[in-house]
Amino acid sequence: MPAAAQSGAIDKRVERLEKEMRAVQRSVFPGGSPTFFEGEITPDNTPGERARTNAPVIDLTARVDALESQLQTLTAQTEQNSFQLRELEKQFAAYKAEVNRRLADPAATATPASSIAASPVRPPATTPTASATPAAKPPATAEAKPAAAATTSAARLAQVKKVEIPSTGNETKDAYDYGFRLWEAKLYPEAQAQLKQVVTKWPNSSHASFAQNLLGRAYLDEGKPSLAAVAFYNNYKDRPSGPRAPHSLMYMGVALDKLGRKADACKAFRELEEVYGDKAPQDVRTDAAAAKAKAGC
């Protein structure tokens, strides 16, 4: 008897739950077919009973509202992220175009004095000496700044004139040697302009490999590792059999390490070993071993 009574109580509870679920379905799907949603619970005016009957519907509505609110928040965040991504892509495209423009136009990055280095001309037999510094200090006016800039340009021009322009009759070699001498004198912008001219005018000569590699070194020595990495990569990519291709691949790893891209630097050192191996000059292999140790490869 106790077991039968307990079973009957459970059946009533299950039946009650089924009726409440049908009531919820009628509220969620109003106007449904009577075959599936026939009325089984009659309205009850008792406040407590009415609250218990409507509780599932209220809970379901609250959950739907919460989901809609979360969806709106996610949609807003997605739109904001998409906008920021588009802005970043625009900025990167502008930066890339500016870098390509500067690489394609040496005059855009060279100083006024570098225009002389871009077209080497033999100096006359006699050149006027630089004027002495005035004894009297000019007054602190707006004209003082242009005067200081002119003095700096004159000093830079004097340094460029001290670099001897070779004249052996071999135009390509003389142009490269002049760029080398400018780099050796640490006149990096002028050297860069001269070396770019060698690569542009004689891209298929052996001196182009030397010039492009030295161009990367000029950028590296000037503290511009990003431009140096591009110059080294282009030399390795365009002239893989050139005399300075192994050097460029090794220096590209050095430039990438300076940029903090150690993983890419290690890839460059590995590629140097895989592509050239023992064919690379001994000095390149020695420098590469030291650079690898520094980068932690």
Salt bridges, closest charged atoms under 4 A:
GLU15 OE2 - LYS19 NZ 3.70
GLU20 OE2 - ARG16 NE 3.58
GLU40 OE1 - ARG22 NH1 3.10
GLU49 OE2 - ARG16 NH2 2.51
GLU49 OE1 - ARG52 NH2 2.38
GLU87 OE2 - LYS90 NZ 3.92
GLU98 OE2 - ARG101 NH2 2.58
GLU98 OE2 - ARG102 NE 2.97
GLU171 OE2 - LYS201 NZ 3.66
ASP177 OD2 - LYS173 NZ 2.74
GLU190 OE1 - ARG156 NH2 2.86
GLU222 OE1 - LYS224 NZ 3.61
ASP257 OD1 - LYS262 NZ 2.86
ASP264 OD2 - ARG261 NH2 2.84
GLU273 OE2 - LYS292 NZ 2.64
ASP278 OD1 - ARG285 NH1 3.54
